[in-house]
Amino acid sequence: MKYRNKKHILFLLAFLSLNLVQAQEVLTGLTHNPQIMGQPYVRSRNVTPVTLPFFDDFSNYTGAPKSSLWIDRQAFVNNSYPMIPPSIGVVTLDALDENGLIYPHAETTPFGADTLTSNPIRLDYNNVYHRPMYISDSLYFSFYYQPGGASRSYPPVEWERIGDHPESGDSLVLEFGYPTGDSLFIGYVYSDYELPYNHHGHLGDSTVYSPGDSLLNPFLLPDTVYFVFDFYANAGASIDLPFDSIFGPEYRWNHVWATAGCTVDQWLNEDDLLYFKKVMIPITDPQYLRSDFQFRFRNFASLEPNGYAAWESNVDQWHIDYVQLDQGISYMDIYPHDVTFVSPTTSALKEYQSMPWNQYRPTDMKESFHNDLANISYGVINVSYSYRVTSETGALIGEQSSTSENAAPYYYGGLYVNPYHSEAAVNYAYSYNGADSAIFYITHLFNVTGGVGDDCVANDTCVFQQKFYNYYAYDDGTAEGGYSLISQLTNPETYMAVRFTLAQADTLRGVRMWFNSVFEDANVEPFTLMVWNDFWDEPDEVLLSMPGQYPGHAADPTQFVYYEFEEPFVVSGTFYVGFYQQHNTPINLGFDQNNDARAHWLYNTSGEWREPFLYGAPMIRPVLGKRFDRTSVREEEKLQFSVYPNPADQQITVVLDQLANQHCEAVMYDMMGRKVAEYSLNDDYNTLNISNLNSGIYLLQLKSEDQTAIQKIIKR
């Protein structure tokens, strides 16, 4: 989503200065995290202690960490920033706070940034042998980690990096701890207070409070507590004064492990498969054998002194994966018995992530899906792969039946590559039905053949939502960076144009764009929204020019801003949508670094259109067709839930992590796509009876009013 800093900007400028007449493409980081900003947050709650094993590989959900396992919300779960993680999904610690904004105390020297704290964990009781826990029970804590800023290519390519690596003065820290039972002062509750008119002791002798004036706090009497002004305020105005003291539990935190900032490049120079490192820590101190043990990760970051507010960006990311705490573990247990998706699967469309439903043709389908798959165990495992495509109503559209093959472990040769699995053929096409829009669910399954002995089943399923609304999109809706153009001319005139090709003439109604929010709104400078027709694969005649537009932000930060045309007009064939600016202020257009659309856009600052070199897709989406409800349709937030135990014999519990108060319907399907059970969910925790199901693998689908999610269930 983010992350470029001055080091990378300078490299790009130096690279492009070889040709002084070229425009300069600049990729910066993001100063906020829309995945976190778009989610509700409850600061305090009652927490049920977690029993062993504690495990989270952050697969099949994004945004805030699971509330059933984690207390903090500052780090964020994602599958688009790490490079070759052990399994799909990581949690990222960076320089952004719980609201998705750069920390207000951030500075160029290392500062305390994110904290990721576990819920209390029961280490006082051995639930296998039903007795107290002993040090001899061999407790191990383990996790994988990676610094940000890795390149998708090796040897590394600078303009294909995602994120920023922590410098040597930055660090990632792990601590073990627990509450001491004592309380300590942690702050105040504040209340409004109307400033009186006699603050100098004589009624009415002044109506203005000046810096240096003091005011006795009436809320904290009889204590003698004064508020000292460092600003001007009028009598009668309302200010916040401390109203009551807040006390909280005192914690004892012990330093256990830390690493200084580094780069993935350094690791790969030693081993070209070492994208993540694993840490295993034995718990050998009896002080931790208690009912409220906790651990926490913390990172210390430092902002780059860019000197340009529009380039200020998030920095110093650390990605963490496969966090596990369990008993009966040996120091030799380095490899889990697990096969997994490593990154999200791809669209079934040849060019687009999404396109208007009425413009779709069977020729838009690509030949194959690309799947990054891995066997992260120690030895060869026989694996199976299949996919199913269903409509919103659950109707089967297409499928590839399960096929099996032996998969060598990742440590031996890298990702698992098999043309029938990693490049699965797209053997179906959608059928346009005349509706305004459509959504299809492409569910990929990659698991241990037979589903037995797989340490984590959640990472065996990968679902792609194929959306046909009323816009074209090369991007997947998530920005990893901010794209800008810098001209080298004294009087800059900069153009950017993204190419789209229609199957039939249609009405162009507007453009959806996503902009990065930067410090002090430094990118809020005017641009002209433009539409061109095509001549020899370049923009030609101007079809529309809307000057005086400004970068904006939707109320929901995960959504696009819609620039609607006053007079919609008909376009046909190939056309271009983009912008023109007469200044060098970086506008920080959202940039998706996980989908490569370089063949479909051009830029111009010197009177000549040029092809881009940055890997990614600018987040510009033309809106076409008639007016209907999904003109500014929201991208569905992913319904998030967890299931335990899994595998199970008699019943499973479904935990709705983010939408606990939303009514959901649950449907269980067998591997042939047949419905075998239905349930209704209403609460945070729901127990489902599966005793009447035959042993095997099933898919549990949850649907709310506008959201759907799927997880694999193993019935013993």
BELKA-V68890 format. One record per backbone hydrogen bond with DSSP energy under -0.5 kcal/mol. CO is the residue of the C=O (numbers start at 1). NH is the residue of the N-H. Records with the same first field share a line. If there is no record, write none. Layout:
CO = NH, NH
//
This chain:
2 = 163
3 = 163
4 = 29
5 = 9
6 = 10
7 = 11
8 = 12
9 = 13
10 = 14
11 = 15
12 = 16
13 = 17
15 = 18
16 = 19
19 = 22
23 = 25
24 = 486
26 = 28, 484
28 = 482
30 = 314
31 = 102
32 = 34
33 = 36, 37
34 = 38
36 = 39
41 = 43
47 = 49
50 = 122
53 = 55
54 = 325
56 = 323
63 = 77
66 = 69, 70
69 = 119
76 = 92
77 = 63
78 = 90
79 = 344
82 = 84
90 = 78
91 = 320
92 = 76
93 = 318
94 = 114
95 = 103
97 = 100
100 = 33
101 = 97
103 = 106
107 = 303
111 = 301
114 = 299
115 = 74, 117
116 = 297
117 = 71, 72
120 = 50
121 = 123, 293
124 = 133
125 = 127
126 = 130, 131
131 = 126
134 = 137
135 = 138
137 = 328
138 = 329
139 = 283
140 = 326
141 = 281
142 = 324
143 = 279
144 = 321
145 = 277
146 = 319
150 = 162
156 = 158
157 = 160
158 = 161
159 = 615
160 = 152
162 = 149, 150
164 = 317
167 = 170, 261
170 = 261
171 = 300
172 = 259
173 = 298
174 = 256, 257
175 = 296
176 = 254
177 = 294
178 = 252
182 = 250
184 = 248
187 = 246
189 = 243, 244
191 = 241
193 = 195, 239
195 = 236
197 = 204, 206
198 = 201
202 = 205
207 = 235
209 = 233
210 = 213
213 = 229
215 = 227
216 = 218
217 = 220
218 = 221
220 = 223
223 = 225
225 = 217
226 = 228
227 = 215, 229
229 = 212
233 = 209
234 = 237
237 = 195
239 = 193
241 = 191
244 = 189
246 = 186, 187
248 = 184
250 = 180, 181
251 = 253
252 = 178
254 = 176
257 = 174
259 = 172
263 = 267
264 = 268
265 = 269
266 = 270
267 = 270, 271
271 = 274
273 = 275
277 = 145
279 = 143
281 = 141
282 = 284
284 = 286
285 = 288
286 = 289
288 = 290
290 = 123, 293
293 = 121
294 = 177
295 = 118
296 = 175
297 = 116
298 = 173
299 = 113, 301
300 = 171
301 = 111
304 = 306
308 = 311, 312
309 = 312, 519
317 = 148
318 = 93
319 = 146
320 = 91
321 = 144
323 = 56
324 = 142
325 = 53, 54
326 = 140
330 = 333
332 = 334
336 = 338
337 = 455
338 = 376
340 = 374
341 = 88
348 = 366
353 = 467
354 = 473
356 = 359, 360
357 = 360
361 = 364
362 = 365
364 = 350
367 = 426
369 = 371
371 = 373
372 = 342, 343
373 = 416
374 = 340, 376
375 = 410
381 = 383, 407
382 = 449
383 = 405
384 = 447
385 = 403
386 = 445
387 = 400
388 = 443
389 = 397, 398
390 = 441
391 = 394
395 = 391
398 = 389
400 = 387
403 = 385
405 = 383
406 = 408
407 = 381
409 = 412, 413
410 = 414
416 = 373, 418
418 = 421, 422, 423
421 = 424
422 = 371
424 = 369
425 = 427
430 = 432
438 = 468
439 = 392
440 = 442, 466
441 = 390, 443
442 = 444, 464
443 = 388
444 = 462
445 = 386
447 = 384
448 = 451
449 = 452
453 = 455
457 = 460
458 = 461
459 = 341
460 = 446
462 = 444
464 = 442, 466
465 = 467
466 = 440
467 = 355, 469
468 = 438
469 = 357
470 = 624
473 = 353, 354
481 = 591
482 = 28
483 = 589
484 = 26
486 = 24
490 = 492
494 = 581
495 = 604
496 = 579
497 = 602
498 = 577
500 = 575
506 = 508, 571
507 = 509, 625
508 = 569
509 = 565
510 = 623
511 = 563
512 = 621
513 = 561
514 = 590
517 = 31
518 = 521
519 = 522
521 = 524
523 = 525
525 = 551
527 = 529, 549
528 = 580
529 = 546
530 = 578
531 = 543, 544
532 = 576
533 = 540
535 = 538
538 = 535
541 = 533, 543
544 = 531
545 = 547
546 = 529
549 = 527
552 = 515
555 = 557
556 = 559
559 = 554
561 = 513, 563
562 = 564
563 = 511
569 = 508
571 = 506
573 = 502
574 = 534
575 = 500
576 = 532
577 = 498
578 = 530
579 = 496
580 = 528
581 = 494
584 = 586
588 = 516
589 = 483
590 = 619
591 = 480, 481, 593
592 = 595, 617
595 = 597
597 = 600
598 = 601
600 = 499
601 = 612
602 = 497
603 = 610
604 = 495
610 = 603
616 = 597
617 = 592
618 = 620
619 = 514
621 = 512
622 = 472
623 = 509, 510
628 = 631
630 = 633
640 = 657, 658
642 = 655
644 = 653
648 = 716
650 = 690, 691
652 = 688
653 = 644, 655
654 = 656, 686
655 = 642, 657
659 = 662
664 = 681
665 = 703
666 = 679
667 = 701
668 = 676, 677
669 = 699
670 = 673
674 = 670
677 = 668
679 = 666
681 = 664
684 = 656
686 = 654, 688
688 = 652, 690
690 = 693
696 = 715
697 = 671
698 = 700, 713
699 = 669, 701
700 = 702, 711
701 = 667
702 = 709
703 = 665
707 = 704
709 = 702
711 = 700
713 = 698, 715
714 = 647, 648, 716
715 = 696
//
